[in-house]
Amino acid sequence: MGESMDILKWLGQDMSVKIFTCLDDPFDLLRTSAISRSWRELVIGNGLCKKLCLRKFPEAACFARVVVAKDIREVSGEWASLEREHRVYASLGRNLMTSGRESCITDAVCASSTDRYPDESIKNTLEPSDRTFLGPSYWSSNGATHPSGSETLIYKLASQLCLITELQVHPYEAYFHEDCPTYSPKAVRFHLGYSKDPLEIDDEEADEFMDPKEYHEEMFVWSYSSPEFAMAQENLLQKFKLPKPILCIGGMLKVELLGRLQIAELDGLYYICINHVQAIGLPLSPVFDVEMIGDRGKCTLKYNPV
């Protein structure tokens, strides 16, 4: 074999694609595509960056199409479409491989119940402190006669696309009660997804949070559900690492609080009280955004190169 011979010609198309598909890092795939024109054409023509993203993050299968903002090159055709997808998925892959531990919750949307609204509103869980100058700060469910009842808290994330790795929940200790009981649920489960209709939340208006009476599951679609995690009845921030990083498409988080442990002496009912909730990961805006297409889970991936 001559020194200048392209090894891809010797291997053949099928074998070359099979070998390139073994690459598990987007950076390696990009470096490979920069070696020569034929190697780049093999990567782009077979959509290898997109296939790698789908292997590592199956959630990305809901992207029906991609759009590049401020793309002044008016080029059409099959190859131009393949090049555009290559640019977008190469950038997405690089971003998804970047480690990030940012706080991803920006707004509280609604709770399945609230005992004393607005004093015990879900909005209190946005801050880690269990008290303010106004007094105790926490969310409380309605009381229940049976310990099996569950509750849900729904939050808006910092971006329509967030890579979530860990969730954190801090049950509330009622320090103003004699025995300082902690109103923890028995377990917790997390769901990621999107709202069927756009949510308009005004941070300046405290009353913009949904009234619990307006809450119903049909408003949201949950594309990912975590395993169930046991919670300790302790006054501490409890951390739950997901089995693998999850790409949340739609920017919504539901915290499902399963079962009750603590009875309030005042009325003999079971309550769940939460001090703070946090999602840890990496928001992908403003480089990436999504626009949902109907309510079947498909969406347009928008790329805004900076």
N, C-alpha and C positions, 0 to 999 in steps of 0.2 A: 504493500500500500504506500503510495507516494506521500511525501511530507505534507503537500498542500491539499491532499484529498480531504473532503469534508466527511467526517465519520458518520454523519447522519445518512449520507447516501449509501454508505457501506452497510449500516444497520437496517435501513429501510424505514418507511413511515410508521408502520405499526409498532415495531420494536422501539423506535425512538420515542414515540408518545408514551409507551408503557414505562420506559426508563424515566422520562421526565415527570411522569405522574407519581413516581416514588418520592420526589422531592416534597418535603413536609413543611418547608418554611418559605413564605412569600418572598423574602429577601433573596434566598437561593435561586428561586425561579426567575426573579428579575435579573439577577446577575447572569444567569444562564442565557436569558434572551438577549443580553447585550454583547454576546461573544461574536456573533456574525449575523448577517441578514437572514440566512437560511434558518438559523436557530430561533431568531425573533419571529419569523414567519410561522415556524412550527408551534411556538408558544401561543401566538395570537390566533392563528388559524384553527387551533383545536380548543380554544377557550380555556387554557390550563389554569390561568389565575382565577377565573370564575369557579372552575371545578374544585380547586384547592380550597377556596372560601366555603363552598358548599360542604366539602368533606369535614372541615373543622367547625363550621357553624351551620348546621342544617337549617336553622331558622331563616337563613338568607334565601331559601327556595321560594319565599313568598314575593321576591322582587320580580314583577312581571316585565319591567323594562327599566332602563337607566336613562337619565337625562343629565347632560353636562351644562351647567350654567355658564353664561358668557362665552360660549363656544362660537367664535366668529368664523370658524372654518365651515363653510357651507358645502360639505362633501356628503354625498349620498352613495348608496350601494352597499353590498354585503360586506366587502372588506372594511369600509369606513365604519360600519356598525360593529364589526369584530374589534377594530382598533379602539373604538370608544368604550366598549365593554372591558377591554384589556386595561385601559387607563383607569377606569373606575374601580374594578375589582382588584387591581394591583395596589391602588391607594387604600382601598378598604382593608385588604389583607395586611398591609403594613400597619395601619391604625389598630386593627384588632390584635396584632401581636405586641403592641406597645403596652407595657404594664402601667396600670393606673389605679390609684386608691383615692379617688375623689368622693365627696359626699354627693349623691345623685338625686336626692329628694328635694324638690323646690316648693311644692304646694300640697296641702291636704285637701282632698276632694270631698269625701263623705265617710260616715260611719254607719253601720247597720243599726245602731241605737246609740243614744246619749242620755245619761241619767238626768243631768241638770245642764241644759243648754242655755247660754253659751259658756257658763263657768267651767264646765267639764268637757269642752269641745275637743275634737280631734286636732284642731289647730295647735293646741298646747303641746302635742307630741313632736312638733317641728323643732323645738328647743330642748337641749339636754338637761337644763336645770329643772329640778322638781319644785321650785318655788320662785316667785317674783315679788316685787314690792307690793303687789295686790294680794298675795297669799299663795296657797298651794297651786301647782300647775301640773295638770294631768288630764287624760281622757278617762271617762268611766262609762261602762255599759249600763243598760238598765238592769235592775235586779231580776233574778230568775229563781224559781223554786227548785229546779233540778240542776245538778252539776254538769250535765252533758251538753248544755246549750253552748253554741259557738257564736262568735261575733266576727265582723270583718271591718278592716280599715283600708281605705283606698287613697292612694297618693299619686301625684303627678311627678314624673321624673324631669331632670334638667334638660333632656333632649329626647326627640322622637326616636333616636337610636342611642341606646346605652348598653355597654358591655358590663353586666353585673356579675360580680364574683362572690359577694358576701352580703348578708342581711343581718341587722342588729336590732334587738328589741330589749328595752329596759322596763320591766314591770314596776309598778308604783308601790312604794311603801308608805302607808298612811301614818306619817310620823306624828300626826295630831291625835291619833287614837291611843288608848292606854297601852295596848300590847304591840303597837307599831306593826300591824299585819301587812303582808305583801299580797296584793291581789293579782297574782300571776295566773295565766291560763295553764292548762296541763301540757299543751303542745302548741306548735305553730307550723303553718305551711304557707308558702309564698307562691304567688301567681303573677306572671308578667304578660302584658298584652296591650290592647288599645281600646279607645272609646269609639263607639260607632258614630257619634256626632262630636264635633269640636267642643271642647270645654272652655268656657270663658271664665277665668278666675281672676278677679281684681284684688291684688295684694293690699290695696288701700282700704278695702271694705271688708270688715270682719264678717258681715252677714252674707258674703258671697258664697260661703260653703253650703253645699247642698243640705237641705233639710232632710233628716233621716226618712221622713215620709215619702220623699221623692226617689229614694234609693231602690234600685232593682237590678238584678243580675243581667237583664236583657240589654242594659245600656253599654255593657262591656263585653269584649271577647278576650279570653285568656288562652294564649297560645302555648304557655309553659306553666307547669305546676311542679313545685319542688317536692322532695320527700318530706315526710312529717318529722319534725324535730321536737324532742322532749324539752320542756322548759323547767328550770329550777325555780322553786318558790323563794327566790332570794332577790334582794335589792341590789342588783348589779346589771350592767350592760352585757347581755348575752349575745354571743356572736355565732352565726351559722354560715359556714362556708358551703357554697353550692358544690355539687359533685363535679361540675365543670363550668367554666365561664359561659354565661348565656347572653346572647344578643337579644335584647328586648327591643322589639319593633313596635312602635306606637307610644312608648313612654308612659305606661301606666303600671302601677304596682298594687296588688291586693295582698294584705296581710290577713291570713285566716287564723283566728285565735280559737283553739279547740279545747273545750272543756273548762270547768271552773273548779277552783280549789278553796277559795276563801268565802266564808259567810260573814256578812256585816252584822254586828251585834244589834244595831239599831232596829232592823226590820227582819232579820233572820233569812235574808235572801243572798244568793250567790252573785258576786260581781267579778268583772275583770276590769282592772285599771292599768293603764300604760302611761309611763312617763315619757318615753322617747322611742322613735323608730328611725332607722337609717339604712340606706342602701349604699353599698360601697362598690365602686367600679370606675368606668370611664365614659363620660358623655362624648359622643362623636360629632356634635354640632360645634361650629357652624360649617365644617367641611362637608358633612353629610346630613341629609334630611330625607323624610319620606312623606309621600302623599297616599293615603289609603284609597283604594279603588273599590267602592261598594263596601259590603260587609262580609265578604267571603275570604278575607285575610290576604288578598293580593294588594300590592302597592307599587308605586313608582319610587325608585331610588334616585335621589337628587344629589349630584356631586358639585360642590362649589370650591374648586381649586383656589388656593390663596397664594 
